Amino acid sequence: MSLVHSAKLHCHDPWAYLKDVPTRLPTHLNSRIDELLPHLWQPAG
């Protein structure tokens, strides 16, 4: 629930955020994991 609320607070579509982040996790560098937090996340594209 807190991820959904955080995504909304940062003007992101919660569904898009929750759909995108798990698909990126397997190949995302551990040193750049903070990019996937709601306040820094940018949609792929």
Stockholm file with secondary structure:
# STOCKHOLM 1.0

chainA/1-45         MSLVHSAKLHCHDPWAYLKDVPTRLPTHLNSRIDELLPHLWQPAG
#=GR chainA/1-45 SS CHHHHHHHHTTCCHHHHHHHHHHHGGGSCGGGGGGGSTTTCCCCC
#=GC SS_cons        CHHHHHHHHTTCCHHHHHHHHHHHGGGSCGGGGGGGSTTTCCCCC
//
